[in-house]
Amino acid sequence: MNKGCSVIIPTFNRAPLLEVILLSLSRQKKQDLIHEILICDSDSQDNTKQVIADASNKFHNASIKHLHTDNNISKKRNLGINSAESDFLIFFDDDCELYENSIEDHFNALQLHKNTIFSGKVVFPRDQINSSNYIRYRDSRHRYADHIKYDCFKLSYKQIVTMNMAARRSELLETRLLFDESFLSYGMEDNEFGYRAEKEGFNLYLSNATITHHDRHNFSTFKKKIYS
């Protein structure tokens, strides 16, 4: 395994959002910790290819690989796990924007702890919080842990979010801990993943790695997620 980390980003036809997260990755204070970025797609028909090509020259050492599978977010994350060249895996969603220390925070946490899966902090854009009751609710109730100011706070499986998560590839493969590809609708596959991780003896910890979530779902889709 190479040093550094493999960043895994599932996407589909969301080129403007993908452009934002790739730009935030290029602005990381420790960009040299990124070995590769795996864009796990389903043959997007927008200008995703061009966004990836334009972003490639913003990275000093990291390569960007554009991979494809069925349009199933669990399959995409599993494709990233199986294709990664680094042992340190960092998962983001394509509607995230990283704080400038996010990669370093996840990387340092993985270095210090084995048999541990880290879920970073999630905040919402201030303008959305101020203008939307739905987003204000999401921000206040998303996870109480997002407002805690120190690392290594123990989480339950219900508080794992894979839009900002880190794990060791070797440990996932050794325990055969992959994402359940039978989840077909929006949401909850990360909680189920956390549940099985706990059963396998993994520690679930909060990481200081922070992202801004540019949520494009509305209250109706959120209700469907909770119902599921």
PyMOL commands that set and color helices and strands:
alter all, ss='L'
color gray80, all
select helices_A, chain A and resi 15-26+31-33+48-56+73-83+102-112+126-131+133-141+144-147+157-159+169-174+189-199+219-227
alter helices_A, ss='H'
color red, helices_A
select strands_A, chain A and resi 2-10+34-41+63-68+86-92+96-98+116-123+164-168+203-213
alter strands_A, ss='S'
color yellow, strands_A
deselect
rebuild
show_as cartoon
